[in-house]
Amino acid sequence: MEIVLHFETENFAKGKDILLKDDLVGRASMIFKEGSIIGKEGYYCYLSGTEEQCEKALELMKDIGEEVKDETKSQLISKIKEEEEKAIEGFGNILG
């Protein structure tokens, strides 16, 4: 399961800390990005994990951040995957 969370700038550090320190959610794959990579304000967290991990993350963030759906979610996931592919290509070029 994949979810994207949005944080206002003032809540980002607190939200990130809570997610990473939680025993269940902290084991999920999380990538944090500034909203500017997709032309938006604030910060985003792309979380990929089990349904239980994602539900717990949403529960923990109910007063700090919000789940993002629709086009913004698609844009962010696409941009993150694009960056990962470029990094893999770059690493492949180093190894030759």
Residue frames as a rotation matrix with the C-alpha (Angstrom) as fourth column:
MET 1
0.588 0.809 0.000 0.00
0.809 -0.588 0.000 0.00
0.000 0.000 -1.000 0.00
GLU 2
-0.591 -0.753 0.289 1.20
0.761 -0.639 -0.109 3.52
0.267 0.155 0.951 -0.78
ILE 3
0.640 0.730 -0.241 0.13
0.766 -0.630 0.128 6.78
-0.058 -0.266 -0.962 0.81
VAL 4
-0.406 -0.695 0.594 1.34
0.609 -0.690 -0.391 10.36
0.681 0.203 0.704 0.57
LEU 5
0.379 0.446 -0.811 1.15
0.906 -0.356 0.228 12.73
-0.187 -0.821 -0.539 3.52
HIS 6
0.067 -0.307 0.949 1.40
0.437 -0.847 -0.304 16.52
0.897 0.435 0.077 3.35
PHE 7
0.151 -0.104 -0.983 2.81
0.965 -0.199 0.169 18.66
-0.213 -0.975 0.071 6.15
GLU 8
0.937 0.009 0.350 2.84
0.059 -0.990 -0.131 22.39
0.345 0.143 -0.928 6.57
THR 9
0.140 -0.984 0.111 6.41
-0.040 -0.117 -0.992 23.62
0.989 0.135 -0.056 7.05
GLU 10
-0.165 -0.202 0.965 5.93
-0.880 -0.412 -0.237 24.27
0.446 -0.888 -0.110 10.78
ASN 11
0.591 0.480 0.648 4.68
-0.732 0.657 0.181 20.69
-0.338 -0.582 0.740 11.38
PHE 12
0.603 -0.329 -0.726 7.22
-0.493 0.562 -0.664 18.84
0.627 0.759 0.177 9.24
ALA 13
-0.467 -0.882 0.058 9.92
-0.582 0.257 -0.771 18.13
0.666 -0.394 -0.634 11.85
LYS 14
-0.395 0.406 0.824 7.36
-0.819 0.249 -0.516 16.97
-0.415 -0.879 0.234 14.42
GLY 15
0.671 0.729 -0.139 5.54
-0.695 0.552 -0.461 14.75
-0.259 0.406 0.876 11.92
LYS 16
0.332 -0.650 -0.683 8.75
-0.512 0.484 -0.710 13.20
0.792 0.585 -0.172 10.58
ASP 17
-0.632 -0.607 0.481 9.97
-0.700 0.182 -0.690 12.50
0.331 -0.774 -0.540 14.10
ILE 18
-0.024 0.735 0.678 6.70
-0.815 0.379 -0.439 10.80
-0.579 -0.563 0.590 15.11
LEU 19
0.801 0.364 -0.476 6.62
-0.592 0.600 -0.538 8.61
0.090 0.713 0.696 11.99
LEU 20
0.116 -0.860 -0.497 10.25
-0.467 0.394 -0.791 7.50
0.877 0.324 -0.356 12.25
LYS 21
-0.691 -0.425 0.584 10.08
-0.690 0.149 -0.708 6.76
0.214 -0.893 -0.396 15.99
ASP 22
0.344 0.867 0.361 6.90
-0.905 0.409 -0.119 4.67
-0.251 -0.286 0.925 15.86
ASP 23
-0.352 -0.541 0.764 7.75
-0.429 0.819 0.382 0.97
-0.832 -0.193 -0.520 16.15
LEU 24
0.170 0.511 0.843 5.34
0.530 0.673 -0.515 -0.17
-0.831 0.535 -0.156 13.41
VAL 25
0.958 0.282 -0.049 5.41
0.130 -0.580 -0.804 2.78
-0.255 0.764 -0.592 10.99
GLY 26
0.425 -0.876 -0.229 9.16
-0.712 -0.480 0.513 3.25
-0.559 -0.055 -0.828 11.32
ARG 27
-0.309 -0.524 0.794 9.70
0.044 0.826 0.562 -0.09
-0.950 0.208 -0.232 9.55
ALA 28
0.682 0.574 0.453 7.86
0.522 0.052 -0.852 1.07
-0.512 0.817 -0.265 6.42
SER 29
-0.367 -0.755 0.543 9.65
0.929 -0.268 0.255 2.64
-0.047 0.598 0.800 3.48
MET 30
0.666 0.576 -0.474 9.46
0.575 -0.801 -0.164 6.44
-0.475 -0.163 -0.865 3.80
ILE 31
-0.413 -0.719 0.559 10.78
0.895 -0.434 0.102 9.19
0.169 0.542 0.823 1.57
PHE 32
0.350 0.460 -0.816 10.48
0.626 -0.763 -0.163 12.82
-0.697 -0.454 -0.555 2.64
LYS 33
-0.418 -0.433 0.798 10.52
0.893 -0.357 0.274 15.60
0.166 0.828 0.536 0.01
GLU 34
-0.684 0.195 -0.703 10.01
0.048 -0.949 -0.310 19.34
-0.727 -0.246 0.640 -0.17
GLY 35
0.293 0.926 0.238 6.85
0.448 0.086 -0.890 20.29
-0.845 0.367 -0.390 -2.01
SER 36
0.229 -0.249 -0.941 8.85
-0.604 -0.795 0.063 22.44
-0.763 0.554 -0.332 -4.41
ILE 37
-0.780 -0.554 0.291 9.79
-0.136 0.604 0.785 19.32
-0.611 0.573 -0.547 -6.45
ILE 38
-0.483 0.679 0.553 6.20
0.875 0.395 0.279 19.35
-0.029 0.619 -0.785 -7.73
GLY 39
-0.677 0.125 0.725 5.59
0.196 -0.919 0.341 23.09
0.709 0.373 0.598 -7.44
LYS 40
0.481 0.865 -0.143 3.73
0.326 -0.025 0.945 22.94
0.814 -0.502 -0.294 -4.12
GLU 41
0.046 -0.380 0.924 4.25
-0.750 -0.624 -0.219 24.36
0.659 -0.683 -0.314 -0.63
GLY 42
0.594 0.204 0.778 5.20
-0.778 0.392 0.491 22.41
-0.205 -0.897 0.392 2.49
TYR 43
-0.601 -0.799 0.034 6.65
-0.790 0.599 0.132 18.93
-0.126 0.052 -0.991 2.75
TYR 44
0.496 0.747 -0.442 5.54
-0.806 0.585 0.084 15.47
0.322 0.315 0.893 1.70
CYS 45
-0.446 -0.543 0.712 6.11
-0.691 0.714 0.112 11.94
-0.569 -0.442 -0.694 2.93
TYR 46
0.184 0.400 -0.898 5.75
-0.811 0.578 0.092 9.03
0.556 0.711 0.431 0.52
LEU 47
-0.339 -0.211 0.917 5.12
-0.807 0.566 -0.168 5.92
-0.484 -0.797 -0.362 2.61
SER 48
0.111 0.292 -0.950 5.08
-0.718 0.685 0.127 2.43
0.687 0.668 0.285 1.17
GLY 49
-0.838 -0.370 0.401 4.24
-0.545 0.556 -0.627 -0.44
0.009 -0.744 -0.668 3.51
THR 50
-0.791 0.589 -0.166 1.60
0.585 0.807 0.076 -2.80
0.178 -0.037 -0.983 4.75
GLU 51
-0.007 0.887 0.461 -1.99
0.308 -0.436 0.845 -1.72
0.951 0.148 -0.270 5.15
GLU 52
0.611 0.202 -0.766 -1.50
0.773 0.056 0.631 -1.78
0.170 -0.978 -0.122 8.92
GLN 53
-0.385 -0.839 -0.384 1.56
0.858 -0.479 0.186 0.53
-0.340 -0.258 0.904 8.71
CYS 54
-0.753 0.131 0.645 -0.25
0.353 -0.747 0.564 2.99
0.556 0.652 0.516 6.45
GLU 55
0.333 0.943 0.017 -3.36
0.414 -0.162 0.896 3.08
0.847 -0.291 -0.444 8.63
LYS 56
0.399 -0.272 -0.876 -1.23
0.900 -0.069 0.431 3.67
-0.178 -0.960 0.218 11.74
ALA 57
-0.715 -0.691 0.108 0.64
0.694 -0.684 0.225 6.50
-0.081 0.236 0.968 9.97
LEU 58
-0.375 0.669 0.641 -2.67
0.247 -0.595 0.765 8.16
0.893 0.445 0.058 9.06
GLU 59
0.609 0.605 -0.513 -3.85
0.612 0.053 0.789 7.80
0.504 -0.794 -0.338 12.65
LEU 60
0.017 -0.717 -0.697 -0.63
0.940 -0.226 0.255 9.32
-0.341 -0.660 0.670 14.03
MET 61
-0.858 -0.481 0.184 -0.77
0.511 -0.753 0.415 12.25
-0.061 0.450 0.891 11.59
LYS 62
-0.030 0.967 0.254 -4.46
0.963 -0.040 0.266 13.16
0.267 0.253 -0.930 11.92
ASP 63
0.798 0.336 -0.500 -3.68
0.507 -0.823 0.257 16.44
-0.325 -0.458 -0.827 13.72
ILE 64
0.068 -0.901 -0.429 -0.28
0.102 -0.421 0.901 17.16
-0.992 -0.105 0.063 12.14
GLY 65
-0.852 -0.354 -0.385 -0.56
-0.360 -0.137 0.923 16.32
-0.380 0.925 -0.011 8.46
GLU 66
0.256 0.967 0.012 -3.09
-0.592 0.166 -0.789 15.17
-0.765 0.195 0.614 5.91
GLU 67
-0.192 -0.251 0.949 -3.31
0.490 0.813 0.314 12.40
-0.850 0.525 -0.033 3.35
VAL 68
-0.306 0.021 -0.952 -2.92
-0.706 -0.675 0.213 13.54
-0.638 0.737 0.221 -0.23
LYS 69
0.004 0.366 0.931 -4.87
0.461 0.825 -0.327 11.87
-0.888 0.430 -0.165 -2.99
ASP 70
0.852 0.523 0.038 -5.60
0.219 -0.288 -0.932 12.50
-0.476 0.802 -0.360 -6.66
GLU 71
0.846 -0.461 0.268 -3.20
0.198 -0.195 -0.961 14.29
0.495 0.866 -0.074 -9.02
THR 72
0.483 -0.696 0.532 -0.80
-0.830 -0.558 0.023 15.58
0.280 -0.452 -0.847 -6.36
LYS 73
0.469 -0.267 0.842 -0.20
-0.416 0.774 0.477 12.04
-0.779 -0.574 0.252 -5.09
SER 74
0.826 -0.109 0.554 0.45
0.491 0.622 -0.610 10.80
-0.278 0.775 0.567 -8.62
GLN 75
0.785 -0.541 0.302 2.81
-0.189 -0.673 -0.715 13.70
0.590 0.504 -0.630 -9.37
LEU 76
0.405 -0.643 0.649 4.86
-0.907 -0.197 0.371 13.16
-0.111 -0.740 -0.664 -6.22
ILE 77
0.512 -0.191 0.838 5.18
-0.074 0.961 0.265 9.37
-0.856 -0.198 0.478 -6.64
SER 78
0.893 -0.153 0.422 6.12
0.446 0.196 -0.873 9.82
0.051 0.969 0.243 -10.29
LYS 79
0.666 -0.660 0.348 8.79
-0.508 -0.743 -0.435 12.41
0.546 0.113 -0.830 -9.42
ILE 80
0.371 -0.517 0.772 10.27
-0.775 0.285 0.564 10.23
-0.511 -0.807 -0.295 -6.66
LYS 81
0.623 -0.100 0.776 10.45
0.285 0.953 -0.105 7.19
-0.728 0.287 0.622 -8.96
GLU 82
0.903 -0.311 0.296 12.03
0.190 -0.329 -0.925 9.34
0.385 0.892 -0.238 -11.68
GLU 83
0.496 -0.739 0.456 14.72
-0.840 -0.542 0.035 10.52
0.221 -0.401 -0.889 -9.25
GLU 84
0.406 -0.307 0.861 15.37
-0.421 0.773 0.474 6.93
-0.811 -0.555 0.185 -8.13
GLU 85
0.832 -0.057 0.553 15.79
0.472 0.597 -0.649 5.78
-0.293 0.800 0.523 -11.74
LYS 86
0.771 -0.578 0.267 18.27
-0.239 -0.652 -0.719 8.59
0.590 0.491 -0.641 -12.44
ALA 87
0.365 -0.639 0.678 20.24
-0.904 -0.068 0.423 7.66
-0.224 -0.767 -0.602 -9.33
ILE 88
0.542 -0.123 0.831 20.37
0.035 0.992 0.124 4.01
-0.840 -0.038 0.542 -10.40
GLU 89
0.903 -0.216 0.372 21.51
0.387 0.031 -0.922 5.01
0.188 0.976 0.112 -13.89
GLY 90
0.615 -0.691 0.381 24.21
-0.644 -0.718 -0.263 7.24
0.455 -0.084 -0.886 -12.40
PHE 91
0.337 -0.463 0.820 25.40
-0.689 0.473 0.550 4.45
-0.642 -0.750 -0.160 -10.15
GLY 92
0.748 -0.007 0.664 25.49
0.358 0.846 -0.394 2.08
-0.559 0.533 0.635 -13.12
ASN 93
0.863 -0.445 0.239 27.66
0.012 -0.456 -0.890 4.56
0.505 0.771 -0.388 -15.04
ILE 94
0.433 -0.723 0.538 30.11
-0.901 -0.326 0.287 4.72
-0.032 -0.609 -0.792 -12.14
LEU 95
0.268 -0.274 0.924 30.47
-0.306 0.885 0.351 0.94
-0.914 -0.377 0.153 -12.10
GLY 96
-0.332 -0.406 -0.851 30.70
-0.892 -0.158 0.424 0.88
-0.307 0.900 -0.309 -15.90
